[in-house]
Amino acid sequence: MTSTDDKEELLERAKIAEKAERYDDMAETMKKVTERGDELSIEERNLLSVAYKNIVGTKRSSWRVIQTIEQKSGAVEKRHRMATVYREQVEKELNYICNDILVGPSFASNTVSVVSKYENKFLMSGFQQLIEKFLLPKANTPDSKVFYMKMKGDYYRYLAEISSGEGKTGVVDKAQISYQEAMDIANSKMQPTHPVRLGLALNFSVFYYEILSSPDKACQLAKKAFDEAIAELDTVNEESYKDSTLIMQLLRDNLTLWTSDSAADDQEVIESHKAESKQQPQANAK
């Protein structure tokens, strides 16, 4: 069996794993493809991204559910304590996966005890510096560089969601640097309608809104990306039209949500001032 056949077999296995929603198998298979040392095609990098995003996505969803339970069970000490322990366990697992992706096995070796026996088997064969060691060095096009820098930003953002104190400050800074480096390349080298550039704008704006609590900056970034893409929508080729317009819709949905939130906040301030003014003595009333 030739090297090409080996790669084709791995890719086929990854696609089957995706259909079966066995994302741990999919990620392990795509890691083997990546470690061959070749630049990944668009299809290959998407398979890699989908695999790890689904693994982390499941844990992020679990973390949010458990956090809600924890917050709502404050008066029930036993339930609250159980939820807290469970949340901390999920946080450790998320930290393990994200750091394995971003900084490699040295972190993983210090956190073996925090994951289950099943997860440990998979995670020890995780990304292990795939972004820095294999992906970015082989990224020879602007869109691939932006794709992987965005990926770095995303995983630091995931860490920021569950971090606090100085630890959060560090990962927030790294996320912002990664996103900004990607944005600088995208703005100078890629069309406004390119799906990767639009996806970067979408995630970077979410970072501003959710992590930095900067709704104005988030809306500014999202609106700029949307407006620039709309202006050149008639130039989009058929191959990327569906992806581009889907992300544009997500940008618009976020803008609608964020501006309505802002309007609601403004209305709340207005109502508050009205209530205060009613309580003030009318010293100058005639």
C-alpha positions as CSV (number, residue, x, y, z in Angstrom):
1,M,0.0,0.0,0.0
2,T,1.4,3.4,-1.0
3,S,1.7,6.5,1.1
4,T,-1.1,8.1,-0.9
5,D,-3.3,5.1,-0.3
6,D,-2.6,5.3,3.4
7,K,-3.7,8.9,3.5
8,E,-6.8,8.2,1.5
9,E,-7.7,5.4,3.9
10,L,-7.2,7.7,6.8
11,L,-9.4,10.4,5.3
12,E,-12.1,7.9,4.5
13,R,-12.0,6.6,8.1
14,A,-12.3,10.2,9.4
15,K,-15.4,10.8,7.2
16,I,-17.0,7.6,8.4
17,A,-16.3,8.6,12.0
18,E,-17.8,12.0,11.4
19,K,-21.0,10.4,10.1
20,A,-21.1,8.2,13.1
21,E,-20.5,11.2,15.4
22,R,-17.4,9.5,16.8
23,Y,-15.4,12.6,17.0
24,D,-12.7,11.2,19.2
25,D,-11.9,8.6,16.5
26,M,-12.2,11.3,13.9
27,A,-9.7,13.6,15.7
28,E,-7.2,10.8,16.3
29,T,-7.3,9.9,12.6
30,M,-6.9,13.5,11.4
31,K,-4.0,13.9,13.8
32,K,-2.3,11.1,11.9
33,V,-2.9,12.8,8.6
34,T,-1.5,16.1,10.0
35,E,1.6,14.4,11.4
36,R,2.5,13.2,7.9
37,G,4.0,16.7,7.5
38,D,2.2,17.8,4.4
39,E,0.2,21.0,4.1
40,L,-3.5,20.1,4.6
41,S,-6.0,20.7,1.9
42,I,-9.1,22.7,2.6
43,E,-11.1,19.5,3.1
44,E,-8.5,18.0,5.4
45,R,-8.2,21.1,7.7
46,N,-12.0,21.3,7.9
47,L,-12.1,17.6,9.0
48,L,-9.5,18.3,11.6
49,S,-11.3,21.4,12.9
50,V,-14.7,19.7,13.0
51,A,-13.4,16.8,15.0
52,Y,-11.8,18.8,17.8
53,K,-14.5,21.5,17.8
54,N,-17.1,18.8,18.5
55,I,-15.1,17.3,21.3
56,V,-14.6,20.6,23.0
57,G,-18.1,21.8,22.1
58,T,-19.7,18.9,24.0
59,K,-17.7,19.8,27.1
60,R,-18.4,23.5,26.8
61,S,-22.1,22.7,26.7
62,S,-21.8,20.5,29.7
63,W,-19.9,23.2,31.6
64,R,-22.7,25.7,30.9
65,V,-25.4,23.3,32.0
66,I,-23.6,22.4,35.2
67,Q,-22.8,26.0,36.0
68,T,-26.5,26.9,35.7
69,I,-27.4,24.0,38.0
70,E,-24.8,25.2,40.5
71,Q,-26.1,28.8,40.5
72,K,-29.7,27.7,40.9
73,S,-29.0,25.3,43.8
74,G,-27.2,27.7,46.1
75,A,-29.7,27.1,48.9
76,V,-29.3,23.3,48.7
77,E,-25.8,22.8,50.1
78,K,-25.4,19.2,49.0
79,R,-26.6,19.7,45.5
80,H,-24.5,22.9,45.2
81,R,-21.4,21.1,46.4
82,M,-21.9,18.2,43.9
83,A,-22.5,20.6,41.0
84,T,-19.3,22.6,42.0
85,V,-17.2,19.4,42.0
86,Y,-18.6,18.3,38.7
87,R,-18.1,21.7,37.1
88,E,-14.4,21.7,38.3
89,Q,-13.9,18.3,36.8
90,V,-15.2,19.5,33.4
91,E,-13.0,22.6,33.6
92,K,-10.0,20.4,34.1
93,E,-10.9,18.3,31.1
94,L,-11.4,21.4,29.0
95,N,-8.1,22.8,30.1
96,Y,-6.4,19.6,29.3
97,I,-7.8,19.4,25.8
98,C,-7.3,23.1,24.9
99,N,-3.8,23.2,26.3
100,D,-2.9,20.0,24.5
101,I,-4.0,21.7,21.3
102,L,-2.1,24.9,22.1
103,V,1.0,24.1,24.0
104,G,1.5,20.3,23.6
105,P,2.1,17.3,25.8
106,S,4.2,18.9,28.5
107,F,0.9,20.3,29.9
108,A,-0.9,17.0,29.4
109,S,1.7,15.1,31.4
110,N,0.9,17.2,34.4
111,T,-2.8,16.7,34.2
112,V,-3.2,13.0,33.5
113,S,-5.1,12.4,36.8
114,V,-7.9,14.8,36.0
115,V,-9.4,12.8,33.1
116,S,-11.1,9.5,33.0
117,K,-9.3,6.4,31.9
118,Y,-11.3,6.4,28.6
119,E,-10.6,10.1,27.9
120,N,-6.9,9.7,28.9
121,K,-6.3,7.2,26.2
122,F,-7.6,9.5,23.5
123,L,-6.3,12.8,24.9
124,M,-2.7,11.6,25.2
125,S,-2.8,11.2,21.4
126,G,-4.4,14.6,21.0
127,F,-3.2,17.6,19.0
128,Q,0.2,17.9,20.8
129,Q,1.2,21.1,19.3
130,L,-0.3,20.4,15.9
131,I,-1.0,24.1,15.3
132,E,2.5,25.4,16.1
133,K,4.5,22.3,15.0
134,F,2.7,21.1,11.9
135,L,0.0,23.4,10.8
136,L,1.3,27.0,10.8
137,P,4.8,26.1,9.5
138,K,3.2,24.4,6.5
139,A,0.6,27.2,5.9
140,N,1.7,28.6,2.6
141,T,-1.4,30.6,1.7
142,P,-3.1,33.6,3.5
143,D,-6.4,31.7,4.0
144,S,-4.6,28.7,5.7
145,K,-2.6,31.0,7.9
146,V,-5.7,32.9,8.9
147,F,-7.6,29.6,9.5
148,Y,-5.0,28.3,11.9
149,M,-4.5,31.6,13.7
150,K,-8.2,31.9,14.1
151,M,-8.1,28.3,15.5
152,K,-5.6,29.4,18.1
153,G,-7.8,32.3,19.1
154,D,-10.8,30.1,19.4
155,Y,-9.2,27.6,21.8
156,Y,-7.7,30.4,24.0
157,R,-11.3,31.9,24.0
158,Y,-12.6,28.6,25.2
159,L,-10.1,28.6,28.0
160,A,-11.1,32.2,28.8
161,E,-14.7,31.1,29.3
162,I,-13.8,28.9,32.2
163,S,-10.9,30.8,33.7
164,S,-10.6,33.5,36.3
165,G,-8.1,35.9,37.8
166,E,-4.6,36.1,36.4
167,G,-5.1,32.9,34.5
168,K,-8.0,34.4,32.6
169,T,-6.0,37.6,31.8
170,G,-3.3,35.5,30.2
171,V,-5.5,33.4,27.9
172,V,-7.6,36.4,27.0
173,D,-4.5,38.3,25.9
174,K,-3.3,35.3,23.8
175,A,-6.7,34.9,22.2
176,Q,-6.8,38.6,21.2
177,I,-3.3,38.5,19.8
178,S,-4.1,35.4,17.8
179,Y,-7.3,36.9,16.4
180,Q,-5.7,40.2,15.6
181,E,-2.8,38.6,13.8
182,A,-5.3,36.6,11.7
183,M,-7.4,39.7,11.1
184,D,-4.4,41.7,9.9
185,I,-3.6,39.0,7.3
186,A,-7.2,38.6,6.3
187,N,-7.8,42.3,5.8
188,S,-4.7,42.7,3.6
189,K,-4.7,39.4,1.7
190,M,-8.2,38.1,1.4
191,Q,-11.5,39.1,-0.1
192,P,-14.2,40.4,2.3
193,T,-16.5,37.6,1.1
194,H,-14.0,34.8,1.8
195,P,-15.7,32.3,4.2
196,V,-12.5,32.1,6.4
197,R,-12.3,35.9,6.7
198,L,-16.0,36.1,7.5
199,G,-15.7,33.3,10.1
200,L,-12.8,35.1,11.7
201,A,-14.8,38.3,12.0
202,L,-17.7,36.3,13.5
203,N,-15.6,34.6,16.2
204,F,-13.5,37.7,16.9
205,S,-16.7,39.8,17.4
206,V,-18.1,37.1,19.8
207,F,-14.8,37.3,21.7
208,Y,-15.3,41.1,22.1
209,Y,-18.9,40.7,23.2
210,E,-18.7,37.7,25.5
211,I,-15.1,37.7,26.8
212,L,-14.1,41.4,26.8
213,S,-17.7,42.7,27.4
214,S,-17.2,45.2,24.7
215,P,-20.6,45.3,22.8
216,D,-19.7,48.4,20.8
217,K,-16.5,46.9,19.5
218,A,-18.2,43.7,18.8
219,C,-20.9,45.4,16.8
220,Q,-18.4,47.6,15.0
221,L,-16.4,44.6,13.9
222,A,-19.4,42.5,12.9
223,K,-21.0,45.3,11.0
224,K,-17.9,46.2,9.1
225,A,-17.4,42.6,8.0
226,F,-21.0,42.3,6.9
227,D,-21.1,45.6,5.0
228,E,-17.9,44.9,3.2
229,A,-19.1,41.4,2.2
230,I,-22.5,42.7,1.0
231,A,-20.7,45.3,-1.2
232,E,-18.9,42.5,-3.0
233,L,-21.4,39.7,-2.8
234,D,-22.0,39.6,-6.6
235,T,-18.3,38.6,-7.0
236,V,-18.5,35.5,-4.9
237,N,-18.0,32.2,-6.8
238,E,-20.6,29.5,-6.7
239,E,-18.3,27.2,-4.6
240,S,-18.1,29.5,-1.6
241,Y,-21.4,31.4,-1.9
242,K,-23.4,29.1,0.5
243,D,-20.7,29.3,3.2
244,S,-20.2,33.0,2.8
245,T,-23.9,33.9,3.0
246,L,-24.4,31.5,5.9
247,I,-21.7,33.3,8.0
248,M,-23.1,36.7,6.9
249,Q,-26.5,35.6,8.2
250,L,-24.9,34.7,11.5
251,L,-23.1,38.1,11.7
252,R,-26.5,39.8,11.1
253,D,-28.2,37.7,13.7
254,N,-25.6,38.6,16.2
255,L,-25.9,42.3,15.3
256,T,-29.7,42.1,15.8
257,L,-29.3,40.4,19.1
258,W,-26.6,42.7,20.4
259,T,-28.2,45.9,19.3
260,S,-31.5,44.8,20.9
261,D,-29.7,44.0,24.1
262,S,-28.1,47.4,24.0
263,A,-31.4,49.1,23.3
264,A,-32.9,47.2,26.3
265,D,-30.1,48.3,28.5
266,D,-30.6,51.9,27.4
267,Q,-34.3,51.7,28.1
268,E,-33.6,50.3,31.5
269,V,-31.3,53.3,32.2
270,I,-34.0,55.7,31.0
271,E,-36.6,54.1,33.2
272,S,-34.2,54.2,36.1
273,H,-33.7,57.9,35.6
274,K,-37.5,58.5,35.3
275,A,-38.0,56.7,38.6
276,E,-35.2,58.8,40.2
277,S,-36.6,62.1,38.9
278,K,-40.1,61.3,40.3
279,Q,-38.5,61.0,43.7
280,Q,-36.6,64.3,43.5
281,P,-38.2,67.3,45.3
282,Q,-39.5,69.8,42.8
283,A,-37.6,72.8,44.3
284,N,-37.8,74.9,41.2
285,A,-41.4,74.0,40.3
286,K,-43.6,77.0,39.7
